Amino acid sequence: MWKRLKAWFARIRTASARSTGVLGERVAADFLADAGFKIIARNWRSPRDRRDEIDLVCRDGEVLVFVEVKTRSATALVPGYFTVDTRKRKVLRRAATAYLRQLHPPPETFRLDVMEVTTLGNAKPKVRHFSNVPLFPKHFRP
């Protein structure tokens, strides 16, 4: 019986985290659209490895922007920005490279932004935008 209850709680926790993530991505996309960004793709997955995902792909003028959205409760111990660690950056770099390789010609400039969406109950989510987060080596070309 305990195994069934444990599996049930895991499903609820996963579904709750997924809906929180979807809410955060929607809030981030609206924030970026209001700031003048053009949303090109949402939840883009690499055709070679479906685990590699980019939350949002946008255009900021002539710059192609890869956006990682992190949604957290206001009571979370670790802010969303700090969860984009070395391992996550490696996954993002691999996904962004796959995206860039499918574009002909590739854009001259591109960058990674991290959006941190903080929720607390029914209050309006708070959004923090970290622009041009280091992801690629200095002279990277896809």
Secondary structure as UniProt FT lines:
FT   HELIX           2..34
FT   TURN            35..36
FT   STRAND          38..45
FT   TURN            50..51
FT   STRAND          53..60
FT   TURN            61..62
FT   STRAND          63..73
FT   TURN            74..75
FT   HELIX           80..83
FT   HELIX           86..101
FT   STRAND          110..119
FT   TURN            121..122
FT   STRAND          126..133
FT   TURN            138..139
//
